[in-house]
Amino acid sequence: MTNDKGILIKNIYYMLTYAFQVLKQTNYENIASEEFDNIQDMFAAILSKGIAQQLKQGLYREYIPKCEDLSVMRGKLNMRGTIRNRLQDKRLLTCEYDELSENNIFNRILKTTAVILLKQPSVAIERRTALKKVMLFFKNVDMADPLCIRWDLLSFHRNNQSYRMLLNICYFVLTGLLLTTEKGEFKMASFLDEKNMYRLFEKFVRAYYIYHRPDLNASAAQVQWNLDDGEKDFLPIMQTDITLSKDGKILIIDTKYYSHALQTREEFNSHTLHSGNIYQIFTYVKNKDVGNTGNVAGMLLYAKTEEQIAPDYDYKMSGSKISVKTLDLNVVFPKIASQLNNITDSYFGAL
């Protein structure tokens, strides 16, 4: 089954498992053998299995500050509240204390996402049943406002590392699938908007090479400006999507996900590459290749769209190789892997 952008739904699952490093987590493995009619159904399956596994380990708990009127002292005394109680002839102490609780933002996000998926008619009955079953353990967890979640403030550490994949799934659901109706209810929009898919596509390609080609030291490395006088004030940071290196050779890959890989010049009835993308990759390569050795190459890697034209070009620019390639995501995953392997094999040789 494919979506409206021509990507096999199951391939999105594979991209997610690479991007968020859960290839070795056995509780997700059987999802690869299931068939899904839509992306919401697949997300519900991943979330229900992931939460079930998390429940076996125990829900993450953290200390939550509380302030309550108690008959006995606990924590720190709040003088203002205690005096107010005395004035009202109440023999209660207002106490401030920290309580270890599962009602934290991590579990609230899980519950909110599950509840929203449960309301989607596109989610199969068996998936809804599985989600309802795990939600029985979230009675003491509040809902979160999806539009007010500060994703940038979530911090992962040893005690909640197992939540990383689950919360990334929630991120895609709550930011890429949410629209608000006039009645204030949430409904599903299209997951595959360019912003979300660009983020996933980049993470997937980089993670694939980290996992399968450790010899290439894949990373999102920065490129320093090759300046004559060393003065770099106000120059922008050059952050690559993927930098691969081995034996003095370097390949910089810039991933792109557009609904239309080429821009159209109607006055000339022609198609061209996005000029900004070419300028960017050329700048990365020439600044990285100090001494103009020709050992640094660049590549624009586009996710294939349903357009008939799929860029596949190699250029020689000022002594450096600049390529424009297309990765077809509407084929079985082994063929996607073969395409990615061909890219590195052709430049660095096979592993």
N, C-alpha and C positions, 0 to 999 in steps of 0.2 A: 504494500500500500504506500502511495506517495502522497505528499502534501501539495498545496497549490504552487509551490516554488520548485517542484520537480526533485525533491530530496526524499529518498526512502526513509520512512519514519524510523525503522529499526537502525538506520545509520546515525540518526540523531542520538539514539541510545549509546551506540559505540563511541561517538564523539564525546558524549558526556562522561563515559567511564574512563576514557583516556584523559580528558581535561581535568577531571577531579580525582584521578588516581585511585580508582576502586577496582582495578582489574583483578586483584587477588582476593577480593571479598566475596566469598562463595555464595552469600545470600542473594547476590544480584545475578549470578551466572545463568539461572534458568530463564531470566527475562529474555535473553538472547534467542531462546527457542520459541517464544510466544509471538503471536501475530496481533497487531494492533491496527484498528481502523482509523485512529486519530491520535494526535500528540497528547491530548488531555488524558486519554485512556492509559497511555504509556507512562505519563508522569504519575498517575494514580497508582499504577502497579509498582513503580520504583519506590514511591513514598511509603506505601503500605508495607512493603518488604523491608525497607530501610528502618522504619519506625519499629516494626516487630523485632528486628535484630537489636535495635537500641534498647528496647524494653528488657531484653534478656540481660543486657549489661547494666541496666538501670538508667533512668532518666537523669540527665545532668542537673545538678542542684548547685545553687550559689547563694551566698548570704544576701538577704534582702533587708534593708533597714525598715523597722517598724516602730510605731509610737502608739501605745495603748494604755488605758487606765486599768491598773491591776490592784489586787488586794495585797499582794506581796511584792517586794522589791525585785526587779529584774533589770539587768543592764545598768543604764545611767538614768539618774533621776532628772525629769524635766520639771524645773521649779515652777515655771509659769502655769503649766497645766495642773500641777499638784495644788498650787495656791487657789486656782479657780475651783477645783474640786472642794477644797476646804470651805470656800466662801459659799458654795452651794450645799454645804453640809453633807458632802460625800466623803466617806472614808476610803478613798482610792488614791493610789500613787500613779502619776503619769510617768511611764517608763519608756525610754528609748533603747532599743536593742536590735541586734542583727539575728535573723533567723534563717537557717539553711532551708531553702525552699526550691521546689521544682517549678514554681510559678515565676519563671524568668523569661527574658526576651527570646531565648533560643527555643524553648518549648512553646511559647506563645505563637511564634512564627510557624512552627510545625502544625499546631492545632488550627490556626487560621487558614493555612493552605489546604489542609485536609478537608475542613468544613466547606471551603469554596469549591473544591473538586467534587465533593459529595453532591453539590447542587447542580452539577453539570449533566445534562441529559446524554452527553456524548460519552460519559464514563460508563463502562459495562457494569452490569449488576454484580458480577463476582468481585470486581475491584471495589465497588462501593461497600459491599459486605465486609471485605478485608479492612477497609479504612474505618468503618464503624466499629469493628472489633478492637482495633488498636486505640481508638479514641475513648474507649471505656476507661482507659488508664489516665486520661487527661482531665478528669472531673475537677481537679484542684488547680487547673491551669486556665488563665483568662485568655480571651481573644485579644488580638492586636489590631490596630487600625492599619491596613495594608499601605495606605498612602502616607503614613507617618513613620514608617520603619527607617531607622538610620543604618543602612547596610554598611556604610563606611566605618561605623563605630563598633561593629562586631569584632571581637577579639578571640582568636582560637589559641588554645594551649593544650597541655597534655591531658587535662581532664575532660575537654570537650572536643578533641580533635576528630572524634568519630562523627560529629555533626556536620563536618565541612561539606561532604557530598550532599547530604539532605538539605542543608540550608541553601546550597547553590541551586538545587532543584526548586526550592521554594522561591528563590530570587527570580528564576525564569518564569515561574507561574505567576507570581504577584506583580512583577514589573512588565512582563511581556505578554501576559494574557488578560490583564485587567482593564476593563472599561467600566465607567460608572453610568448607570441609566438615570433618567430623569427622576425615577422613584428612589434613587439613592442605593439601588441594589447593584451588585457586581455581576458582570457577565464576561464571557471569554471573548477576547479579540484574537488576532493572529499572533502565534508565537514567533513566527519567522520574520519579524521586522529586521531591518538591516542592522540596527544597533545591537540587538541581542545576538544575531547570527554572526556578526563580525567578531564579537567578543568570544563566542564559542568556537568559531572557526580558527581563530588565532591560537587559542589555548590548546585546541585539539592537535593541530599540526606540530606545535612545539613539543607537546607531551608525547606525541607519537615518536618523534626523533629521540627524545630523552630516554624513552623506554626501549626502543629497538636499535638505536645507533648511539650507544653511550660513548663510542670512540670519537664522536663528532662534537662533544661538549656543547650540546644545544642550550642556548640561553637567550634571554631578551636583553642583550648587551647594549650599552651605549657606545656611540661613536664620538670620539673627540674631534673637534675642529682642527684641521691641519693649517695652523696659522703661521704666518711669517714672523710676526712680532710678538706672539703670545697673548695679545690683548683680546679677551673674549667677552667683555662686558656686553650684556644685552643680547648676545647670540642665543638662539633657542637650543634646548637640549635635543640631541639626535638619539632617539630611543628606537631601536630596531624591534621588530616583532620576533624574529628568530635569527640568530647568528650561529652558523655551523663552522667549525674549524678543525683542521687536521693536517699535520706535516707542513705547516706554513701556508696552506691554502685556506681561504675563507669564502663562505657563501652567505650573503645576507638575503634573507627572504622577507618580503613584506606581503602579508596576506590581505586579500581584499574580498569583501562580500558585498556585491551590488545587485540590485534587481536587473540592472543593465550594465554589463561589463564594459561596453563601449559607449562613447558619447557621439551623438549624431550632429553633423553640420548640414542642416537642411538646405542651405543655400547652394551647397556643392553636392548634395545628395551622397554624402560620404560618411564613413564611420572612422573614428580615431580613438586611440587610447586616451584615458584621462591624463591630461598634460601634467597636472600636479603630482600624480603618482610617479610618472617617469622622472620628473625633476627631482623628486624626493629620493628615489632609489639611486639615481646617478650621484646625487650629493653624498649619500651615505658611502657609496663605493669609493669615490675619489678621495674623500677625506680619510677613509680607513686605509687606503692603499698608499701609505707614505712612501715616496720614492717611485711611484708609478711602476710597480713591478709587474702588474697584470695578474697577480696571484689572488686578487679579491674580485669576486663576481657578485652580481646582484640579480634578484629575481622577484618579479611581481607574480604572486600566485593567486589567481582568481578562482572563486567557487563557480562552477559552471551553472549558468542559468538556462532558461528554456529558449534563449535566443539561438538562432541558427549559427551565428558566428561565435566560435570559441577561440580566443587568442592563443596562439602557439608560435611565438617568434623568438629569434635569437639575433641580437645586435652586437656589433663591436663598436664601442664608443670610447674614443681617446685611449685605446689600448686595453679597455676592460670589457668583459662580457656582461651584457645586460639581457636577461631573458624575460619573456612574458609567457606564462603557462596557465593552463586551466585544469582544475581538479574536478572531475565528474563525481558528484555525490549521489547520483541516481543509478548506481550499480551496486551489486552485492559487495559487502565490505572487503573481501579479499582482493577485489579489483581496485578498490580505493588504496589499500595497502600497497599494491603493486605499483600504482602511479606514484606514490610517495617514495617508494624504494627506487624507482627509476630515476627520480630527481637526484638523489644523493649518489646512486651508483654511477650515473653518468659524469658526475663532477669529482667525486672522491674515490670511486671504485667500490666494489661490493665489500661487505664486512667479512 
